[in-house]
Amino acid sequence: MTEVNGAEFPNRYAGMGGNVGGGGGEAEDWKYHAAEFAKGLAEMSVEFGRGVRDVVRQSLLAKDSYFVRNFGEPCAKACERLRFLNEYLPEDRDPVHSWTVVFFVAVVALAVLCVSSGHDTTTPLVKRLYIHPPNACRILLPDGRHLAYQEQGVPAHRARFSMIGAHPFLSSRLAGIPGLKASLLEEFGIRLVTYDLPGFGESDPHPKRNLQSSALDMLQLSYAVNVTEKFWVLGYSEGSMHAWAALRYIPDRVAGALMVAPVVNPYEPSMTKKERSRIWENWSPQRKLMYYLARRFPSSLAYLYRRSFLSGNHGQIDKWLSLSVGMGDRALIEEPIFEKFWQRDVEESVRQRNVKPFVEEAVLQVSEWGFRLSDLKMQKKRQGRGIIHWLKSIYSQAEEQLTGFLGPIHIWQGMEDKVVPPSMTDFVQRVIPGAMVHKLLYDGHFTYFYFCDECHKQIFTTLFGNPQGPLPAEVEDRTPIKIIEEKDDEEEDTLGDTARD
């Protein structure tokens, strides 16, 4: 201790052997200042509390205050009736102070209970993505890539109708038509072939893919799986842009198109401002942001995808896809059968853990497709411009040629769809007047296409008419050959007998 003018102060340098600048001295100095600051803060808090108490007494508890004049007498009567509770307090405790503390503690406890009951504090179990062993059939494409596919329905030689489809975003060949029964395919004689897009599932990635290369992949797949006649294309949600590409680039091989909630490029140049506004106003802010990033800053999608469905964990469906679904879709999503199907499909989709194919697919939707949907409209082929071509068209006896897609296009659109708004289908119907649109008044994005036996049968009946079953099997009958051989032997014996005679 150091004495100054008769007062003693602690000497922070004592016992340091004169080493004032040592590390130990600095530590003791810091502790001393921290302790003094804490003491000063405590004293200030006490004085502040006393000041607040005095202000309350002078303003609220004064005889002429508004509070005392209006509530003083009722409070006094209530306190008089509750005075018997003071018997439960210790004898040396002031009832006013004690009951004030009890009141505030009860308020704090009640607030904590309300917050705890409003929010579930239990941590949900995180389900990890499981990558299943590879089991897909694959074909080798001319450029050296492998394409994985899945077959459903009747065999190739007994199929009345063949259908080939690509899957939507964050999906795989396993999706097909979710919940479709094999008995229904057998009833209509349908063969359904679905395949993994490049980089998805078990298909090899494509270094420079576009919609034209996607159509060529579909063409090569049809030859490889022995689809010799024209086939139908299946397009659902984002997967429909690959069906549009097939109608544009390989129309001679396509018999017709089955579309359910088909997407179009939201930046399509042929859209009017009103059409574009009607489409965009139906989307959630999250979905608008994803389209904007895919259009302007596609490299940022890689980070977002790695943090969501490529993180290795299962998550909420609407959180992954930034969906704002309606009540019908919400009820279906919460069904165990949907969750089980969805999780298996997602696990197959992200098998390769490669973010590039997903970024490519998102960018492909909002980029220039290489064609416009109006090109699919059936119209007269232009022979050229100028007076010479006009004179030739007058005197020529040749038949006029048509361009576009000549087959049927059927579109099913839910009017409660929040993912692909009905205004998109309205645009398609304007630019392709020949498309047949089936509007579903009470269905959303999932309810008509997923796990609905009656809906699936209605679709096939619309496309193919009454079910006729598969084609009859070809049976090789060798009986006529044996009969001929036996007849030949009899003729030889007869000729031999005649010669002997």
ChimeraX attribute file (.defattr): number of C-alpha atoms within 10 A of each C-alpha:
attribute: neighborCount
match mode: 1-to-1
recipient: residues
	/A:1	11
	/A:2	12
	/A:3	10
	/A:4	8
	/A:5	6
	/A:6	7
	/A:7	8
	/A:8	10
	/A:9	10
	/A:10	10
	/A:11	10
	/A:12	15
	/A:13	18
	/A:14	13
	/A:15	9
	/A:16	12
	/A:17	8
	/A:18	9
	/A:19	12
	/A:20	13
	/A:21	10
	/A:22	12
	/A:23	10
	/A:24	12
	/A:25	17
	/A:26	14
	/A:27	10
	/A:28	13
	/A:29	13
	/A:30	10
	/A:31	12
	/A:32	13
	/A:33	11
	/A:34	12
	/A:35	11
	/A:36	11
	/A:37	12
	/A:38	11
	/A:39	12
	/A:40	12
	/A:41	12
	/A:42	12
	/A:43	12
	/A:44	12
	/A:45	12
	/A:46	12
	/A:47	12
	/A:48	12
	/A:49	12
	/A:50	12
	/A:51	12
	/A:52	12
	/A:53	11
	/A:54	13
	/A:55	12
	/A:56	12
	/A:57	13
	/A:58	13
	/A:59	14
	/A:60	15
	/A:61	16
	/A:62	13
	/A:63	13
	/A:64	11
	/A:65	14
	/A:66	13
	/A:67	13
	/A:68	16
	/A:69	13
	/A:70	10
	/A:71	10
	/A:72	15
	/A:73	11
	/A:74	11
	/A:75	12
	/A:76	11
	/A:77	11
	/A:78	11
	/A:79	12
	/A:80	10
	/A:81	10
	/A:82	10
	/A:83	11
	/A:84	9
	/A:85	11
	/A:86	15
	/A:87	9
	/A:88	7
	/A:89	12
	/A:90	10
	/A:91	9
	/A:92	6
	/A:93	11
	/A:94	11
	/A:95	16
	/A:96	9
	/A:97	9
	/A:98	13
	/A:99	15
	/A:100	11
	/A:101	11
	/A:102	10
	/A:103	10
	/A:104	11
	/A:105	12
	/A:106	12
	/A:107	10
	/A:108	10
	/A:109	10
	/A:110	12
	/A:111	11
	/A:112	12
	/A:113	10
	/A:114	10
	/A:115	11
	/A:116	11
	/A:117	9
	/A:118	9
	/A:119	8
	/A:120	9
	/A:121	9
	/A:122	6
	/A:123	6
	/A:124	7
	/A:125	6
	/A:126	10
	/A:127	10
	/A:128	12
	/A:129	20
	/A:130	16
	/A:131	16
	/A:132	10
	/A:133	8
	/A:134	10
	/A:135	9
	/A:136	18
	/A:137	13
	/A:138	18
	/A:139	17
	/A:140	13
	/A:141	14
	/A:142	9
	/A:143	7
	/A:144	9
	/A:145	15
	/A:146	18
	/A:147	26
	/A:148	24
	/A:149	25
	/A:150	19
	/A:151	20
	/A:152	17
	/A:153	23
	/A:154	24
	/A:155	17
	/A:156	20
	/A:157	15
	/A:158	18
	/A:159	22
	/A:160	19
	/A:161	22
	/A:162	23
	/A:163	24
	/A:164	26
	/A:165	27
	/A:166	28
	/A:167	26
	/A:168	21
	/A:169	19
	/A:170	20
	/A:171	24
	/A:172	29
	/A:173	27
	/A:174	22
	/A:175	25
	/A:176	24
	/A:177	19
	/A:178	16
	/A:179	16
	/A:180	20
	/A:181	16
	/A:182	13
	/A:183	11
	/A:184	17
	/A:185	23
	/A:186	20
	/A:187	16
	/A:188	24
	/A:189	24
	/A:190	27
	/A:191	25
	/A:192	25
	/A:193	22
	/A:194	25
	/A:195	29
	/A:196	27
	/A:197	30
	/A:198	23
	/A:199	23
	/A:200	29
	/A:201	29
	/A:202	26
	/A:203	22
	/A:204	17
	/A:205	19
	/A:206	16
	/A:207	10
	/A:208	7
	/A:209	14
	/A:210	17
	/A:211	22
	/A:212	18
	/A:213	16
	/A:214	20
	/A:215	21
	/A:216	16
	/A:217	18
	/A:218	25
	/A:219	18
	/A:220	15
	/A:221	23
	/A:222	20
	/A:223	11
	/A:224	14
	/A:225	13
	/A:226	10
	/A:227	20
	/A:228	13
	/A:229	13
	/A:230	16
	/A:231	20
	/A:232	23
	/A:233	28
	/A:234	25
	/A:235	26
	/A:236	26
	/A:237	19
	/A:238	23
	/A:239	24
	/A:240	25
	/A:241	24
	/A:242	27
	/A:243	27
	/A:244	26
	/A:245	25
	/A:246	27
	/A:247	26
	/A:248	22
	/A:249	20
	/A:250	15
	/A:251	20
	/A:252	14
	/A:253	18
	/A:254	24
	/A:255	20
	/A:256	21
	/A:257	26
	/A:258	22
	/A:259	23
	/A:260	26
	/A:261	28
	/A:262	24
	/A:263	22
	/A:264	22
	/A:265	18
	/A:266	17
	/A:267	14
	/A:268	15
	/A:269	11
	/A:270	13
	/A:271	17
	/A:272	11
	/A:273	10
	/A:274	8
	/A:275	15
	/A:276	18
	/A:277	13
	/A:278	15
	/A:279	19
	/A:280	16
	/A:281	11
	/A:282	18
	/A:283	19
	/A:284	15
	/A:285	13
	/A:286	14
	/A:287	17
	/A:288	15
	/A:289	13
	/A:290	19
	/A:291	19
	/A:292	14
	/A:293	16
	/A:294	22
	/A:295	16
	/A:296	12
	/A:297	12
	/A:298	16
	/A:299	13
	/A:300	13
	/A:301	21
	/A:302	15
	/A:303	11
	/A:304	15
	/A:305	16
	/A:306	14
	/A:307	13
	/A:308	16
	/A:309	24
	/A:310	22
	/A:311	15
	/A:312	18
	/A:313	14
	/A:314	18
	/A:315	16
	/A:316	12
	/A:317	15
	/A:318	12
	/A:319	12
	/A:320	15
	/A:321	16
	/A:322	18
	/A:323	16
	/A:324	19
	/A:325	20
	/A:326	16
	/A:327	12
	/A:328	16
	/A:329	20
	/A:330	15
	/A:331	11
	/A:332	16
	/A:333	20
	/A:334	11
	/A:335	10
	/A:336	10
	/A:337	12
	/A:338	16
	/A:339	15
	/A:340	10
	/A:341	14
	/A:342	17
	/A:343	17
	/A:344	18
	/A:345	18
	/A:346	23
	/A:347	25
	/A:348	25
	/A:349	28
	/A:350	26
	/A:351	20
	/A:352	18
	/A:353	18
	/A:354	15
	/A:355	19
	/A:356	16
	/A:357	21
	/A:358	20
	/A:359	17
	/A:360	18
	/A:361	20
	/A:362	19
	/A:363	21
	/A:364	18
	/A:365	22
	/A:366	18
	/A:367	14
	/A:368	15
	/A:369	18
	/A:370	10
	/A:371	14
	/A:372	18
	/A:373	20
	/A:374	16
	/A:375	15
	/A:376	20
	/A:377	18
	/A:378	16
	/A:379	14
	/A:380	11
	/A:381	11
	/A:382	11
	/A:383	12
	/A:384	10
	/A:385	8
	/A:386	8
	/A:387	9
	/A:388	9
	/A:389	12
	/A:390	13
	/A:391	10
	/A:392	12
	/A:393	15
	/A:394	8
	/A:395	8
	/A:396	10
	/A:397	8
	/A:398	8
	/A:399	7
	/A:400	11
	/A:401	10
	/A:402	13
	/A:403	14
	/A:404	19
	/A:405	24
	/A:406	18
	/A:407	17
	/A:408	16
	/A:409	20
	/A:410	19
	/A:411	22
	/A:412	20
	/A:413	27
	/A:414	24
	/A:415	18
	/A:416	21
	/A:417	24
	/A:418	18
	/A:419	22
	/A:420	24
	/A:421	24
	/A:422	23
	/A:423	18
	/A:424	22
	/A:425	24
	/A:426	15
	/A:427	19
	/A:428	21
	/A:429	16
	/A:430	12
	/A:431	18
	/A:432	19
	/A:433	13
	/A:434	18
	/A:435	18
	/A:436	13
	/A:437	18
	/A:438	13
	/A:439	14
	/A:440	15
	/A:441	11
	/A:442	12
	/A:443	19
	/A:444	26
	/A:445	24
	/A:446	24
	/A:447	20
	/A:448	21
	/A:449	22
	/A:450	19
	/A:451	18
	/A:452	17
	/A:453	14
	/A:454	9
	/A:455	15
	/A:456	21
	/A:457	18
	/A:458	12
	/A:459	17
	/A:460	17
	/A:461	13
	/A:462	11
	/A:463	16
	/A:464	14
	/A:465	11
	/A:466	11
	/A:467	16
	/A:468	12
	/A:469	17
	/A:470	22
	/A:471	17
	/A:472	10
	/A:473	8
	/A:474	8
	/A:475	6
	/A:476	6
	/A:477	8
	/A:478	8
	/A:479	9
	/A:480	9
	/A:481	10
	/A:482	11
	/A:483	11
	/A:484	11
	/A:485	12
	/A:486	12
	/A:487	12
	/A:488	12
	/A:489	12
	/A:490	12
	/A:491	12
	/A:492	12
	/A:493	12
	/A:494	11
	/A:495	12
	/A:496	11
	/A:497	10
	/A:498	9
	/A:499	8
	/A:500	6
	/A:501	6
